[in-house]
Amino acid sequence: MPYRMKRYEDFFGIDQISLDDHLEALRDKDILKYWTKFTKSGEFLEITVYPLWKTTKVGIEAAAPKPSREVQKELNHNNRTKYVTRLLHSNFTKYDIWGTLDYDDAHLPADEKQAQRNIQNYIRRLKTYIKKNGLPDLKYVYVTECRTEDGEIGRVHHHIIMNFHDRDISEKLWDKGGRTQTRRLQPDDFGLEGLAHYITKEKNDTPSRKYSKKYGYSLNLDKPIEEKRDNVIRKRKAEKIARDPDSAKGIFEDLARKAPKGIMGNYEFLDIKSKYSQYVSGVYLYVRMKLAPTPKKRR
């Protein structure tokens, strides 16, 4: 029975090899076809292309070792960052805000549970203000970061991204002191990916110092749109892209215009990553794109 992995990063994300070492495997007869996954998050589109093999699941999984603990940790972190990036792109724009909520010495929480109650109480106060003033429902993503030393909790702070636009009110409603700061979101060519990396970043642990992160988000967040299609990118075209990455721009911009309903659009090509594995044949392609600006109409 043909085998399609659920997590291609497990094979193509470890023990990477170069294209020169993989040329013969691009035309492997064991490759049945390629699948293409479209993921739309706001104005961003990700396209992932990966092979489907004739080989059985047992045969493929026996060929590759399980990722080491460190490699698996990195894979998990990358997947978490992608997930947060997609949530941010699907729900927030440059008109929304990013806040850092700190504590003064008098209000430091006794433990992580208290810190979580503090941020949740803050969100309730925001919602009360919103309801009284007839504002749009609150959308948010937050992370609580704690540092502990020898089992004792140290400095705690929260980061929150939300569609609440009044920075003065948002700072006033935080009643725990500290250096509370807010600013407008500042997307770049890759949107809010840099911010997602910042709030999901891992910190080095020492024997006496550890870092803990607790995430939370509102239940009304829009989810990314995902669609899968087979044979959109055929074997020869996948091989062409692998051999000549410069050809990818035109191919994927055209593909985006013919994508499934709800996803298709006029997108600009940003970048492509091609991955190869010594354990399986074919190529894994990951492309990022952004909606092209709408031309202004002349009077």
C-alpha positions as CSV (number, residue, x, y, z in Angstrom):
1,M,0.0,0.0,0.0
2,P,1.4,3.5,-0.9
3,Y,2.9,5.3,2.1
4,R,2.4,9.0,2.9
5,M,4.1,10.2,6.1
6,K,2.1,12.5,8.4
7,R,5.2,14.3,9.5
8,Y,7.8,14.7,6.7
9,E,10.1,16.7,8.9
10,D,10.9,13.5,10.8
11,F,12.7,12.2,7.7
12,F,13.6,15.3,5.7
13,G,14.5,17.3,8.8
14,I,17.3,15.1,10.0
15,D,20.6,14.1,8.5
16,Q,20.3,16.5,5.6
17,I,22.3,15.8,2.5
18,S,23.0,18.0,-0.6
19,L,21.4,17.8,-4.0
20,D,24.6,16.5,-5.6
21,D,24.3,13.4,-3.3
22,H,20.6,12.9,-4.2
23,L,20.4,13.4,-7.9
24,E,19.8,9.8,-8.7
25,A,17.0,9.5,-6.1
26,L,15.0,12.3,-7.6
27,R,13.8,9.9,-10.4
28,D,13.4,6.9,-8.2
29,K,10.6,4.7,-9.5
30,D,9.4,4.1,-6.0
31,I,8.0,7.7,-6.0
32,L,4.3,7.2,-7.0
33,K,3.5,10.9,-7.1
34,Y,3.7,14.2,-5.2
35,W,1.1,15.8,-2.8
36,T,0.8,19.5,-2.5
37,K,-0.5,21.2,0.7
38,F,-1.7,24.8,0.7
39,T,-1.8,26.7,4.0
40,K,-3.3,30.2,3.9
41,S,-2.9,32.5,7.0
42,G,-4.2,36.0,6.4
43,E,-2.2,37.4,3.4
44,F,0.4,34.7,3.6
45,L,0.4,31.4,1.7
46,E,2.7,28.4,2.4
47,I,2.9,25.6,-0.2
48,T,4.4,22.2,0.8
49,V,5.2,19.5,-1.8
50,Y,6.2,16.0,-0.6
51,P,6.3,12.5,-2.2
52,L,4.1,9.5,-1.9
53,W,5.9,6.2,-2.2
54,K,5.0,2.7,-3.4
55,T,7.0,1.3,-0.5
56,T,5.2,0.1,2.5
57,K,5.2,2.0,5.8
58,V,7.3,-0.8,7.5
59,G,9.9,-0.6,4.7
60,I,10.4,3.1,4.9
61,E,10.3,3.5,8.7
62,A,12.8,0.7,9.1
63,A,15.2,2.6,6.9
64,A,15.5,5.7,9.1
65,P,16.3,5.9,12.7
66,K,14.1,7.8,15.2
67,P,15.3,11.4,15.7
68,S,17.5,11.9,18.7
69,R,16.1,13.8,21.7
70,E,17.8,17.0,20.7
71,V,16.7,16.8,17.0
72,Q,13.1,16.0,18.1
73,K,13.1,19.0,20.4
74,E,14.2,21.2,17.6
75,L,11.5,19.8,15.3
76,N,8.9,20.3,18.0
77,H,10.0,23.9,18.5
78,N,9.9,24.6,14.7
79,N,6.4,23.2,14.5
80,R,5.3,25.3,17.4
81,T,6.7,28.5,15.9
82,K,5.0,27.7,12.6
83,Y,1.7,27.2,14.4
84,V,2.0,30.5,16.3
85,T,3.0,32.3,13.2
86,R,0.0,31.1,11.3
87,L,-2.3,32.1,14.2
88,L,-0.8,35.6,14.2
89,H,-1.1,36.0,10.4
90,S,-4.7,34.8,10.5
91,N,-5.9,37.2,13.1
92,F,-3.7,40.3,13.6
93,T,-2.5,43.2,11.5
94,K,-0.4,46.4,11.8
95,Y,-3.3,48.1,13.6
96,D,-3.2,45.7,16.5
97,I,-0.8,45.9,19.5
98,W,1.9,44.0,21.3
99,G,2.2,44.4,25.0
100,T,4.8,43.5,27.7
101,L,3.2,43.3,31.2
102,D,5.7,43.4,34.0
103,Y,5.6,43.4,37.9
104,D,7.0,45.6,40.5
105,D,8.4,44.0,43.7
106,A,5.2,44.5,45.6
107,H,3.1,42.5,43.2
108,L,5.4,39.6,42.2
109,P,3.3,36.4,42.0
110,A,4.0,33.7,44.5
111,D,4.0,31.0,41.9
112,E,3.1,30.3,38.2
113,K,-0.5,29.6,39.0
114,Q,-0.9,33.1,40.5
115,A,0.9,34.5,37.4
116,Q,-1.7,32.8,35.2
117,R,-4.6,34.1,37.3
118,N,-3.2,37.6,37.0
119,I,-3.1,37.6,33.2
120,Q,-6.5,36.0,33.0
121,N,-7.9,38.7,35.3
122,Y,-6.3,41.3,33.1
123,I,-8.0,39.8,30.0
124,R,-11.4,39.9,31.9
125,R,-10.9,43.6,32.6
126,L,-10.2,44.2,28.9
127,K,-13.4,42.3,28.0
128,T,-15.5,44.3,30.5
129,Y,-14.2,47.6,29.0
130,I,-14.9,46.3,25.5
131,K,-18.5,45.3,26.3
132,K,-19.2,48.7,28.0
133,N,-17.9,50.6,24.9
134,G,-19.3,48.4,22.2
135,L,-16.0,47.4,20.7
136,P,-15.2,44.3,18.6
137,D,-14.7,41.0,20.6
138,L,-11.2,40.6,22.0
139,K,-8.8,38.3,20.2
140,Y,-5.5,37.6,21.9
141,V,-2.4,35.3,22.1
142,Y,-0.3,35.5,25.3
143,V,2.7,33.9,26.8
144,T,3.7,33.9,30.5
145,E,7.4,33.6,31.1
146,C,8.8,32.6,34.5
147,R,12.4,32.1,35.6
148,T,13.0,29.8,38.6
149,E,16.1,29.4,40.6
150,D,16.6,26.4,43.0
151,G,12.9,25.8,42.9
152,E,12.0,29.5,43.8
153,I,10.1,31.6,41.3
154,G,12.0,34.7,40.1
155,R,11.0,37.5,37.7
156,V,7.8,36.9,35.8
157,H,6.3,38.8,32.8
158,H,3.7,38.4,30.2
159,H,3.6,39.2,26.5
160,I,0.3,39.6,24.8
161,I,-0.8,40.3,21.2
162,M,-4.3,41.6,20.8
163,N,-6.8,43.5,18.6
164,F,-7.4,46.1,21.4
165,H,-6.3,49.3,19.8
166,D,-6.2,51.8,22.7
167,R,-2.7,51.5,24.1
168,D,-3.3,53.9,27.0
169,I,-6.3,52.0,28.3
170,S,-4.5,48.6,27.8
171,E,-1.6,49.8,30.0
172,K,-3.9,51.4,32.6
173,L,-5.9,48.1,33.1
174,W,-2.7,46.3,34.1
175,D,-2.6,46.9,37.9
176,K,0.6,45.0,38.9
177,G,3.1,47.8,38.4
178,G,6.3,47.2,36.6
179,R,7.5,48.5,33.2
180,T,4.3,48.0,31.2
181,Q,4.8,48.8,27.5
182,T,2.7,48.5,24.4
183,R,3.4,49.3,20.7
184,R,1.8,48.7,17.3
185,L,2.6,45.5,15.5
186,Q,5.2,46.0,12.9
187,P,5.0,43.3,10.2
188,D,7.9,43.0,7.8
189,D,8.2,41.1,4.4
190,F,7.5,37.9,6.3
191,G,4.7,39.3,8.4
192,L,4.8,38.6,12.1
193,E,7.1,35.5,11.9
194,G,9.9,37.3,13.8
195,L,7.5,38.0,16.6
196,A,6.4,34.4,16.7
197,H,10.1,33.3,16.9
198,Y,10.6,35.8,19.8
199,I,7.7,34.5,22.0
200,T,8.4,30.8,21.3
201,K,12.2,31.0,21.6
202,E,13.8,28.4,23.9
203,K,16.2,29.6,26.7
204,N,19.2,27.7,27.9
205,D,18.8,26.0,31.2
206,T,21.4,25.7,33.9
207,P,21.4,23.3,36.9
208,S,20.0,26.1,39.2
209,R,18.0,28.2,36.7
210,K,15.1,27.1,34.5
211,Y,12.7,28.9,32.3
212,S,9.0,28.1,31.9
213,K,6.5,29.3,29.3
214,K,2.8,29.0,29.4
215,Y,0.7,29.9,26.3
216,G,-2.9,31.0,26.0
217,Y,-5.1,32.3,23.3
218,S,-8.8,33.3,22.8
219,L,-11.1,30.7,21.4
220,N,-12.5,33.0,18.7
221,L,-9.2,33.1,16.7
222,D,-9.5,32.3,13.0
223,K,-7.7,29.2,12.0
224,P,-5.5,28.9,8.9
225,I,-7.1,27.4,5.8
226,E,-5.6,24.1,4.6
227,E,-6.2,22.2,1.4
228,K,-4.4,19.2,-0.1
229,R,-4.2,18.2,-3.8
230,D,-2.3,15.3,-5.5
231,N,-0.3,15.6,-8.7
232,V,-0.5,19.4,-8.8
233,I,3.3,19.3,-9.0
234,R,4.3,16.2,-11.0
235,K,7.5,14.2,-10.6
236,R,9.3,15.9,-13.5
237,K,8.4,19.4,-12.3
238,A,9.5,18.6,-8.7
239,E,12.8,17.4,-10.2
240,K,13.1,20.6,-12.3
241,I,12.5,22.8,-9.2
242,A,15.1,20.8,-7.2
243,R,17.7,21.2,-10.0
244,D,16.9,24.8,-10.8
245,P,15.4,26.7,-7.7
246,D,15.3,29.9,-9.8
247,S,12.4,28.3,-11.8
248,A,10.3,28.0,-8.6
249,K,9.1,31.7,-8.6
250,G,7.2,31.5,-11.8
251,I,5.9,28.0,-11.2
252,F,4.5,28.7,-7.7
253,E,3.1,32.1,-8.5
254,D,1.2,30.5,-11.3
255,L,0.1,27.7,-9.1
256,A,-1.2,30.1,-6.5
257,R,-3.5,31.7,-9.0
258,K,-5.0,28.2,-9.7
259,A,-5.1,27.1,-6.1
260,P,-8.3,25.8,-4.4
261,K,-11.2,28.2,-3.8
262,G,-10.7,30.4,-0.7
263,I,-6.9,30.2,-1.2
264,M,-6.2,31.3,-4.8
265,G,-4.9,34.7,-5.4
266,N,-2.2,36.9,-6.8
267,Y,0.8,36.1,-4.6
268,E,4.4,37.2,-4.6
269,F,7.0,34.5,-4.2
270,L,9.2,35.0,-1.1
271,D,11.5,32.0,-0.7
272,I,11.8,28.2,-1.1
273,K,13.5,25.5,0.9
274,S,14.4,22.2,-0.7
275,K,15.2,19.2,1.6
276,Y,16.7,15.8,0.8
277,S,17.1,12.7,3.0
278,Q,19.6,9.8,2.8
279,Y,16.8,7.5,3.9
280,V,14.0,8.2,1.3
281,S,13.9,9.4,-2.3
282,G,12.4,12.5,-3.7
283,V,12.5,16.1,-2.6
284,Y,10.6,18.0,0.1
285,L,9.7,21.6,-1.0
286,Y,8.5,24.4,1.3
287,V,7.5,27.7,-0.3
288,R,6.4,31.0,1.3
289,M,4.4,33.6,-0.5
290,K,2.6,36.9,0.2
291,L,-0.4,38.5,-1.4
292,A,0.7,41.1,-3.9
293,P,-0.4,44.7,-3.3
294,T,-3.5,45.7,-5.2
295,P,-2.7,48.3,-7.8
296,K,-4.2,51.7,-7.1
297,K,-6.8,52.7,-9.7
298,R,-6.2,55.9,-11.6
299,R,-8.9,58.5,-11.5
